């Protein structure tokens, strides 16, 4: 484990699992949300494209929670993670 990295869990919704080999959750070593996304993308190329825009920010219609706190409005590299955290990545739902 690299200094500062923690073992965290990342949960994906059904709509993104097809881009992750059918997996709905991952355990990764990461110090930040950006690290976690890079780690998962290294295992499943193209997944990050569905989460991040060209500037490396979360896409507008992707919601992210660390434990129960919404962090989608923050740059992924600024979202610090600690051991035992769970990152939930969800598509935003709209309509009427």
DSSP file (Angstrom, degrees, kcal/mol; ACC not computed):
  #  RESIDUE AA STRUCTURE BP1 BP2  ACC     N-H-->O    O-->H-N    N-H-->O    O-->H-N    TCO  KAPPA ALPHA  PHI   PSI    X-CA   Y-CA   Z-CA
    1    1 A X              0   0    0      0, 0.0     2,-0.2     0, 0.0     3,-0.1   0.000 360.0 360.0 360.0 134.7    0.0    0.0    0.0
    2    2 A X    >   -     0   0    0      1,-0.1     3,-2.4     4,-0.1    28,-0.0  -0.530 360.0 -87.9 -76.9 143.0    1.3    3.4   -0.9
    3    3 A X  T 3  S+     0   0    0      1,-0.3    -1,-0.1    -2,-0.2     3,-0.1  -0.239 114.9  17.3 -49.7 130.5    1.6    6.0    1.9
    4    4 A X  T 3  S+     0   0    0      1,-0.3     2,-0.3    -3,-0.1    -1,-0.3   0.267  96.9 120.1  89.2 -12.0   -1.6    7.9    2.4
    5    5 A X    <   -     0   0    0     -3,-2.4     2,-0.3    24,-0.1    -1,-0.3  -0.643  43.8-163.3 -89.3 146.8   -3.8    5.4    0.5
    6    6 A X  E     -A   30   0A   0     24,-1.9    24,-2.7    -2,-0.3     2,-0.7  -0.885  27.2-107.3-125.2 155.4   -6.6    3.6    2.2
    7    7 A X  E     +A   29   0A   0     -2,-0.3    77,-2.3    22,-0.2     2,-0.3  -0.753  51.7 167.8 -82.8 118.3   -8.6    0.5    1.4
    8    8 A X  E     -A   28   0A   0     20,-2.9    20,-2.4    -2,-0.7     2,-0.4  -0.856  31.9-124.7-130.2 163.9  -12.1    1.7    0.3
    9    9 A X  E     -Ab  27  86A   0     76,-2.3    78,-3.4    -2,-0.3     2,-0.5  -0.912  16.2-160.3-111.9 137.0  -15.1    0.3   -1.4
   10   10 A X  E     -Ab  26  87A   0     16,-2.9    16,-2.3    -2,-0.4     2,-0.5  -0.978   6.3-159.9-117.7 126.8  -16.7    1.7   -4.6
   11   11 A X  E     -Ab  25  88A   0     76,-3.3    78,-2.4    -2,-0.5     2,-0.3  -0.914   5.7-163.3-109.3 129.0  -20.3    0.8   -5.4
   12   12 A X  E     - b   0  89A   0     12,-3.5    78,-0.1    -2,-0.5     2,-0.1  -0.855  18.9-119.5-110.3 146.6  -21.6    1.1   -9.0
   13   13 A X    >>  -     0   0    0     76,-0.7     3,-1.6    -2,-0.3     4,-1.0  -0.346  34.9-101.5 -76.2 165.0  -25.2    1.2  -10.1
   14   14 A X  H >> S+     0   0    0      1,-0.3     3,-0.6     2,-0.2     4,-0.6   0.848 119.1  63.2 -54.5 -37.5  -26.6   -1.4  -12.5
   15   15 A X  H 34 S+     0   0    0      1,-0.2    -1,-0.3     2,-0.1     3,-0.1   0.703 108.8  39.6 -65.2 -20.3  -26.3    1.0  -15.4
   16   16 A X  H X4 S+     0   0    0     -3,-1.6     3,-1.5     1,-0.1    -1,-0.2   0.547  92.0  86.1-103.1 -10.5  -22.5    1.2  -15.1
   17   17 A X  H X<>S+     0   0    0     -4,-1.0     5,-3.0    -3,-0.6     3,-1.7   0.804  78.5  65.9 -63.9 -29.1  -21.8   -2.4  -14.4
   18   18 A X  G ><5S+     0   0    0     -4,-0.6     3,-0.5     1,-0.3    -1,-0.3   0.781 102.5  49.2 -63.0 -24.2  -21.7   -3.3  -18.1
   19   19 A X  G < 5S+     0   0    0     -3,-1.5    -1,-0.3     1,-0.2    28,-0.2   0.416 109.4  54.0 -92.0   0.9  -18.6   -1.1  -18.3
   20   20 A X  G X 5S-     0   0    0     -3,-1.7     3,-1.7    -4,-0.2    -1,-0.2  -0.096 124.4 -93.2-125.1  32.8  -17.0   -2.8  -15.3
   21   21 A X  T < 5S-     0   0    0     -3,-0.5    -3,-0.2     1,-0.3     3,-0.1   0.768  80.8 -60.5  63.5  25.1  -17.2   -6.5  -16.4
   22   22 A X  T 3 <S+     0   0    0     -5,-3.0    -1,-0.3     1,-0.3     2,-0.2   0.387 100.3 139.4  84.7  -4.1  -20.6   -6.8  -14.6
   23   23 A X    <   -     0   0    0     -3,-1.7    -1,-0.3    -6,-0.4    -3,-0.1  -0.509  36.0-169.6 -78.0 141.0  -19.1   -6.0  -11.2
   24   24 A X  S    S+     0   0    0      1,-0.2   -12,-3.5    -2,-0.2     2,-0.3   0.577  70.2  29.6-103.5 -14.0  -21.2   -3.8   -8.9
   25   25 A X  E     -A   11   0A   0    -14,-0.2     2,-0.3    -8,-0.1   -14,-0.2  -0.998  59.0-170.2-148.5 152.7  -18.5   -3.2   -6.3
   26   26 A X  E     -A   10   0A   0    -16,-2.3   -16,-2.9    -2,-0.3     2,-0.5  -0.972  16.6-144.8-136.5 147.5  -14.7   -2.9   -6.0
   27   27 A X  E     +A    9   0A   0     -2,-0.3     2,-0.3   -18,-0.2   -18,-0.2  -0.985  35.4 166.7-110.5 124.8  -12.3   -2.7   -3.2
   28   28 A X  E     -A    8   0A   0    -20,-2.4   -20,-2.9    -2,-0.5     2,-0.6  -0.901  40.6-116.4-134.4 161.4   -9.4   -0.4   -4.1
   29   29 A X  E     +A    7   0A   0     -2,-0.3     2,-0.3   -22,-0.2   -22,-0.2  -0.898  52.9 148.5 -96.1 121.4   -6.4    1.3   -2.5
   30   30 A X  E     -A    6   0A   0    -24,-2.7   -24,-1.9    -2,-0.6     3,-0.1  -0.986  44.2-163.9-158.1 143.3   -6.9    5.1   -2.9
   31   31 A X  S    S+     0   0    0     -2,-0.3    50,-2.7   -26,-0.3     2,-0.3   0.673  86.0  21.2 -96.0 -24.1   -6.2    8.3   -1.1
   32   32 A X  B  > S-E   80   0B   0     48,-0.3     4,-2.0     1,-0.1    48,-0.2  -0.886  82.2-106.7-137.8 167.2   -8.6   10.4   -3.2
   33   33 A X  H  > S+     0   0    0     46,-1.8     4,-2.4    43,-0.9    44,-0.2   0.890 121.2  56.1 -61.0 -39.7  -11.7    9.9   -5.3
   34   34 A X  H  > S+     0   0    0     42,-1.5     4,-2.3     1,-0.2    -1,-0.2   0.904 106.4  50.2 -59.8 -41.5   -9.6   10.6   -8.4
   35   35 A X  H  > S+     0   0    0     41,-0.2     4,-2.6     2,-0.2    -1,-0.2   0.914 109.7  51.0 -61.8 -43.1   -7.2    7.7   -7.3
   36   36 A X  H  X S+     0   0    0     -4,-2.0     4,-2.3     1,-0.2    -2,-0.2   0.913 110.8  47.5 -62.4 -43.7  -10.2    5.4   -6.9
   37   37 A X  H  X S+     0   0    0     -4,-2.4     4,-2.6     2,-0.2    -1,-0.2   0.907 112.1  50.3 -65.1 -41.4  -11.5    6.2  -10.4
   38   38 A X  H  X S+     0   0    0     -4,-2.3     4,-2.1    -5,-0.2    -2,-0.2   0.915 110.0  51.1 -61.0 -42.7   -8.1    5.7  -11.9
   39   39 A X  H  X S+     0   0    0     -4,-2.6     4,-1.1     2,-0.2    -2,-0.2   0.925 113.2  43.5 -62.1 -46.5   -7.7    2.3  -10.2
   40   40 A X  H  X S+     0   0    0     -4,-2.3     4,-2.1     1,-0.2     3,-0.4   0.900 112.5  53.2 -66.8 -39.8  -11.0    1.1  -11.4
   41   41 A X  H  < S+     0   0    0     -4,-2.6    -1,-0.2     1,-0.2    -2,-0.2   0.839 102.5  58.7 -65.0 -32.0  -10.4    2.4  -14.9
   42   42 A X  H  < S+     0   0    0     -4,-2.1     3,-0.3     1,-0.2    -1,-0.2   0.844 113.1  39.7 -63.8 -32.3   -7.0    0.6  -15.0
   43   43 A X  H  < S+     0   0    0     -4,-1.1     2,-0.3    -3,-0.4    -2,-0.2   0.784 131.0  27.2 -84.1 -30.0   -9.0   -2.6  -14.5
   44   44 A X  S >< S-     0   0    0     -4,-2.1     3,-1.9    -5,-0.1     4,-0.3  -0.721  85.8-146.4-138.1  81.8  -11.9   -1.7  -16.8
   45   45 A X  T 3  S+     0   0    0     -3,-0.3    -3,-0.1    -2,-0.3    -4,-0.1  -0.186  81.3  28.3 -53.6 134.1  -10.7    0.7  -19.5
   46   46 A X  T 3> S+     0   0    0     -5,-0.1     4,-0.8   -26,-0.0    -1,-0.2   0.174  86.9 103.2 100.8 -15.6  -13.3    3.3  -20.5
   47   47 A X  H X> S+     0   0    0     -3,-1.9     3,-1.1     1,-0.2     4,-0.6   0.915  77.8  56.1 -65.1 -41.5  -15.3    3.4  -17.2
   48   48 A X  H >> S+     0   0    0     -4,-0.3     4,-3.2     1,-0.3     3,-1.2   0.844  97.2  64.6 -59.9 -33.2  -13.7    6.7  -16.2
   49   49 A X  H 34 S+     0   0    0      1,-0.3    -1,-0.3     2,-0.2    -2,-0.2   0.838 101.6  50.2 -58.2 -33.0  -15.0    8.2  -19.5
   50   50 A X  H << S+     0   0    0     -3,-1.1    -1,-0.3    -4,-0.8    -2,-0.2   0.624 119.2  36.8 -80.9 -13.0  -18.5    7.7  -18.3
   51   51 A X  H << S+     0   0    0     -3,-1.2     8,-3.3    -4,-0.6     2,-0.3   0.770 113.1  50.7-105.7 -36.3  -17.8    9.3  -14.9
   52   52 A X  B  <  -F   58   0C   0     -4,-3.2     6,-0.2     6,-0.3    -1,-0.1  -0.805  67.7-137.8-113.0 146.4  -15.4   12.2  -15.7
   53   53 A X    >   -     0   0    0      4,-3.0     3,-1.8    -2,-0.3     6,-0.1  -0.217  47.0 -82.4 -85.5-174.2  -15.6   15.1  -18.3
   54   54 A X  T 3  S+     0   0    0      1,-0.3    -1,-0.1     2,-0.1    -2,-0.0   0.702 130.5  53.0 -65.4 -20.1  -12.7   16.3  -20.4
   55   55 A X  T 3  S-     0   0    0      2,-0.1    -1,-0.3     3,-0.0     3,-0.1   0.372 120.3-106.3 -95.6   3.7  -11.4   18.5  -17.5
   56   56 A X  S <  S+     0   0    0     -3,-1.8    20,-0.5     1,-0.3     2,-0.2   0.605  78.8 129.5  83.2  11.5  -11.4   15.5  -15.0
   57   57 A X  S    S-     0   0    0     18,-0.1    -4,-3.0     1,-0.1    -1,-0.3  -0.603  71.1 -87.2 -92.6 159.1  -14.5   16.7  -13.1
   58   58 A X  B     -F   52   0C   0     16,-0.3    -6,-0.3    14,-0.3    -1,-0.1  -0.410  53.7-101.6 -62.8 138.9  -17.5   14.5  -12.4
   59   59 A X    >   -     0   0    0     -8,-3.3     3,-1.8     1,-0.1    -1,-0.1  -0.263  32.5-110.4 -60.5 152.1  -20.0   14.5  -15.3
   60   60 A X  T 3  S+     0   0    0      1,-0.3    -1,-0.1    -3,-0.1    -2,-0.1   0.814 115.2  45.4 -56.5 -36.6  -23.0   16.7  -14.7
   61   61 A X  T 3  S+     0   0    0     31,-0.1    31,-2.9     2,-0.0     2,-0.5   0.053  92.8  94.7-102.4  26.4  -25.4   13.8  -14.4
   62   62 A X  E <   -C   91   0A   0     -3,-1.8     2,-0.4    29,-0.2    29,-0.2  -0.977  57.9-159.0-117.1 125.7  -23.3   11.6  -12.1
   63   63 A X  E     -C   90   0A   0     27,-3.8    27,-3.2    -2,-0.5     2,-0.4  -0.837   7.8-167.9-102.1 140.0  -23.8   11.8   -8.4
   64   64 A X  E     -C   89   0A   0     -2,-0.4     7,-3.0    25,-0.2     8,-0.9  -0.995   5.5-175.6-132.6 134.1  -21.1   10.7   -5.9
   65   65 A X  E     -CD  88  70A   0     23,-2.4    23,-2.9    -2,-0.4     2,-0.7  -0.986  17.5-152.9-126.0 137.2  -21.4   10.1   -2.2
   66   66 A X  E >  S-CD  87  69A   0      3,-2.5     3,-2.3    -2,-0.4     2,-0.6  -0.961  83.5 -40.9-105.6 114.6  -18.6    9.2    0.2
   67   67 A X  T 3  S-     0   0    0     19,-3.7    21,-0.1    -2,-0.7    -2,-0.1  -0.573 127.9 -29.7  58.3-111.1  -20.5    7.3    2.9
   68   68 A X  T 3  S+     0   0    0     -2,-0.6     2,-0.5     2,-0.1    -1,-0.3   0.316 115.6 104.0-114.3   8.7  -23.6    9.5    3.0
   69   69 A X  E <   -D   66   0A   0     -3,-2.3    -3,-2.5     2,-0.0     2,-0.3  -0.805  70.0-128.0 -98.1 126.5  -22.0   12.9    2.0
   70   70 A X  E     +D   65   0A   0     -2,-0.5    -5,-0.3    -5,-0.2    -2,-0.1  -0.549  36.3 162.6 -70.3 128.2  -22.5   14.2   -1.5
   71   71 A X    >   +     0   0    0     -7,-3.0     3,-1.9    -2,-0.3    -6,-0.2   0.261  39.5 108.7-129.1   8.8  -19.2   15.1   -3.1
   72   72 A X  T 3  S+     0   0    0     -8,-0.9   -14,-0.3     1,-0.3     4,-0.1   0.764  76.6  59.5 -61.4 -25.3  -20.1   15.3   -6.8
   73   73 A X  T 3  S+     0   0    0     -9,-0.2    -1,-0.3     2,-0.1     2,-0.3   0.576  94.9  80.7 -79.9  -9.3  -19.6   19.1   -6.7
   74   74 A X  S <  S-     0   0    0     -3,-1.9   -16,-0.3     1,-0.1     2,-0.2  -0.692  94.2 -99.6 -98.0 149.4  -16.0   18.8   -5.6
   75   75 A X    >>  -     0   0    0     -2,-0.3     3,-2.2     1,-0.1     4,-0.6  -0.487  35.1-125.2 -61.6 133.6  -13.0   18.0   -7.9
   76   76 A X  G >4 S+     0   0    0    -20,-0.5   -42,-1.5     1,-0.3   -43,-0.9   0.807 109.7  58.4 -54.0 -32.5  -12.3   14.3   -7.5
   77   77 A X  G 34 S+     0   0    0      1,-0.2    -1,-0.3   -44,-0.2    -2,-0.1   0.699 103.5  53.9 -72.3 -16.4   -8.6   15.0   -6.6
   78   78 A X  G <4 S+     0   0    0     -3,-2.2     2,-1.1   -46,-0.1    -1,-0.2   0.556  84.0  95.1 -91.1  -9.2   -9.9   17.1   -3.6
   79   79 A X    <<  -     0   0    0     -3,-0.9   -46,-1.8    -4,-0.6     2,-0.2  -0.725  66.8-155.9 -88.3 101.8  -12.1   14.3   -2.2
   80   80 A X  B     -E   32   0B   0     -2,-1.1     2,-0.3   -48,-0.2   -48,-0.3  -0.540   6.4-156.8 -78.7 140.5   -9.9   12.7    0.5
   81   81 A X        -     0   0    0    -50,-2.7     2,-0.3    -2,-0.2   -73,-0.0  -0.862   5.8-163.6-117.3 152.6  -10.7    9.0    1.4
   82   82 A X    >   -     0   0    0     -2,-0.3     3,-2.2   -77,-0.0   -76,-0.1  -0.920  41.6 -70.5-131.3 160.2   -9.9    7.1    4.5
   83   83 A X  T 3  S+     0   0    0     -2,-0.3   -75,-0.2     1,-0.3     3,-0.1  -0.166 118.9  21.9 -50.7 133.4   -9.9    3.4    5.3
   84   84 A X  T 3  S+     0   0    0    -77,-2.3    -1,-0.3     1,-0.3   -76,-0.1   0.324  87.3 140.2  90.2  -7.5  -13.4    1.9    5.4
   85   85 A X    <   -     0   0    0     -3,-2.2   -76,-2.3   -78,-0.2     2,-0.5  -0.326  41.2-147.4 -65.1 150.9  -15.0    4.6    3.3
   86   86 A X  E     -b    9   0A   0    -78,-0.2   -19,-3.7    -3,-0.1     2,-0.6  -0.993   4.9-156.1-121.1 126.8  -17.6    3.6    0.8
   87   87 A X  E     -bC  10  66A   0    -78,-3.4   -76,-3.3    -2,-0.5     2,-0.5  -0.903   6.9-163.4-102.4 121.6  -18.0    5.6   -2.4
   88   88 A X  E     -bC  11  65A   0    -23,-2.9   -23,-2.4    -2,-0.6     2,-0.5  -0.927   0.9-165.1-106.4 124.4  -21.4    5.3   -4.1
   89   89 A X  E     +bC  12  64A   0    -78,-2.4   -76,-0.7    -2,-0.5     2,-0.3  -0.948  17.2 171.6-111.2 122.9  -21.5    6.4   -7.8
   90   90 A X  E     - C   0  63A   0    -27,-3.2   -27,-3.8    -2,-0.5     2,-0.3  -0.958  33.9-118.0-132.8 145.8  -25.1    7.0   -9.1
   91   91 A X  E     - C   0  62A   0     -2,-0.3   -29,-0.2   -29,-0.2     2,-0.2  -0.621  39.0-111.8 -77.1 144.2  -26.6    8.4  -12.2
   92   92 A X        -     0   0    0    -31,-2.9     2,-0.5    -2,-0.3    -1,-0.1  -0.560  30.4-144.1 -72.9 139.0  -28.8   11.5  -11.6
   93   93 A X        +     0   0    0     -2,-0.2     2,-0.3     2,-0.0    -1,-0.0  -0.921  26.4 164.8-111.1 129.9  -32.4   10.8  -12.2
   94   94 A X        +     0   0    0     -2,-0.5     2,-0.3     0, 0.0     0, 0.0  -0.911  20.4  87.3-135.9 163.4  -34.7   13.4  -13.7
   95   95 A X              0   0    0     -2,-0.3    -2,-0.0     1,-0.1     0, 0.0  -0.811 360.0 360.0 137.0-176.1  -38.1   13.4  -15.3
   96   96 A X              0   0    0     -2,-0.3    -1,-0.1     0, 0.0     0, 0.0   0.401 360.0 360.0-152.4 360.0  -41.7   13.7  -14.4
